[in-house]
Amino acid sequence: MHSLERDIILDIPREQLWDFMATPANLNALTPPELNFRIVSTVPEKMSNGLLIEYLIRIPLFGSWRWLTEIKHIREGEYFVDEQRIGPYRLWYHEHLLETLEDGRTRMRDKVTYRLPFGPLGELIHELQVKKMLDNIFSYRAKRLRELFP
């Protein structure tokens, strides 16, 4: 089992960041272009518990993958989870937590718990590529959020 945690602090109200994060179509703006990310299911304007989102994503050296996630455990304005139902990981559980800091800024904390398939081979692939790829994806995401909310 692997985990990745990231925090970003933005100088905007929590409600504004929540509105952005709760809009499924905005995921496009936070995904690096080289992943050719594309939502293929119909998505509502705002997420809800049990929402299934299907998309295609290109993983370097591994081709395109269909990925189906379920949005769950929503606490309006504060927290939600996206959990993989079908996709490249054996397990993918991504927690998003938003909190207002004393100075009025907002901290968004991402915690991803994941496991790759293929046993020892999956562990080797993790060390050689996946770990760095996920780090790059979340770095890109932080950069884009800072651009969108300077």
KACORZI-V329822 format. One line per field, one symbol per residue. ss: DSSP state (H for helix, E for strand, L for the rest). phi: phi as a letter, one per 20 degrees, with the letter a starting at -180 (. if undefined). burial: I if it has 24 or more other C-alpha atoms within 12 Angstrom, else O. A space follows every 10 residues. Layout:
ss->???
phi->???
burial->???
This chain:
ss->LEEEEEEEEE LLLHHHHHHH HLLHHHHHHH LLHHHLLEEL LLLLLLLLLL LEEEEEEEEL LLEEEEEEEE EEEEELLLEE EEEEEELLEE EEEEEEEEEE LLLLLEEEEE EEEEEELLHH HHHHHHHHHH HHHHHHHHHH HHHHHHHHLL
phi->.cbccbccdc ecfgfffggf fedgffggfd dggfelfbfd efcffcfbgn fdcdbdbedg mcmececcdd eblfdgncbb cdcfdcrfef bbcdeccdbe egenfcdddd cddbbefmlf fffffgfebf gfffffffff ffffffffcf
burial->OOOIOIOIII IIIIIOIIOI IIOIIIIIII IIOOIOIIIO OOIOOOIIOO IIIIIIIOIO OOOOIIIIII IIOIOIIIII IIIIIOIIIO OIIIIIIIII OOOOOIIIII IIIIIIOOOO OOOOOIOOOI OOIIOOIIOI IIOOIOOOOO
